[in-house]
Amino acid sequence: MVDQSQRDHWLHYLLLHPWADPLLYQSYLPLGGTGVYDQYGQPYNTKRVVDLKRGLLNLTAYQEYLPLSLPTTFTAVYSIAFALATLAIIHTALYHGHSIWDNIKNIKTKDKDVHAKLMCNYPKVPNWWYWSYFIVFTVFSVIMIEVYDTGLPIWGLFLALFVALAYVLQGEFIFAMTSQQISIYLVAEIIPGYLLPGKPFSNMLFKTFSVQSLLVGLAFIQDLKLGHYMKILPRVTFVVQIVAAILSAVVQIGVKKFLVATVPDLCDKHQANILTCPNTSFFYSASVLWATPAVWRRDDLPANSVLYANWGAATDSVLSDDKAVPEQLACQP
């Protein structure tokens, strides 16, 4: 039996790879990598084009330097991410839209299952608890981006949170059915890249607020669902979640400060203890890429090669509907 995921994978491969790979200028680039490269396959020296003190892209230096290029795996990741950005929304609407709308209309009259009836014996978490938590830490975030001159405007912070909110419903459906959390890295890179060009640091902050808000939100919903089935008091679950989130943030900041202070070559590719920070390198490289104005222009093909990956968005949007493929290919006995 050929399921939808297998069908999407093979059709996407057959439609794109035979002709797309040569167009992506990959023959002189490494197969894999977490960084960006120049036209000659050498690691791109971002220090030449980014003012690290102000977090701004030096457009003059960029124009005098070589354009950005991506390794094959980097491009493949973007191709999948483009597809996910649209497929998550369309798939949820096609396959679960009716159920979602039905539950919204009948939320007060719908029959409760046995678990919901048992949980009615416990006091619910007041809405003002959630709003208080949101307001307090949003205020902290506003203070942070303003005091430290990050370049991210306040409206950018709220837009990042809205992007995360827009994917919560789809993300939770996928998480509940597959145990896999979706990521919106690409969406959270494109939006600030277009609205705040030449600001890679602002791009990273926007992405952090958006991506982490979604991932933490999905994790919190998972915990609440588990507590629901385990008959744990909702208020206890809420308090444990908040305390754990605050403690984990403090511990992470402390560990980062300790490593930066004690490991002089931290994140260097030749670091003796292999503390090379591949995820951080990928995170930063992507921000530099999308903060580059040339990535939005058609006249700079190597830097703009990532835009070819957006065919994945269009292809998978169509394939998300089983009616778009002959029945004998979509379903087999």
Secondary structure, DSSP 8 states (H G I E B T S, - for coil): ---HHHHHHHHHHHHHHHHHHHHTT-TTS-SS-SS-B-TTS-B--GGGTEETTTTEE-HHHHHHS---B--HHHHHHHHHHHHHHHHHHHHHHHHHHHHHHHHHHTTTTS---HHHHHHTTS----HHHHHHHHHHHHHHHHHHHHHTT-S--HHHHHHHHHHHHHTHHHHHHHHHHHS-----HHHHHHHHHHHSTT-HHHHHHHHHHHHHHHHHHHHHHHHHHHHHHHT--HHHHHHHHHHHHHHHHHHHHHHHHHHHHH-TTTT-TT-TT----HHHHHHHHHHHHHH-GGGG-TT-HHHHGGGGGGHHHHHHHHHTSGGGS-HHHH---
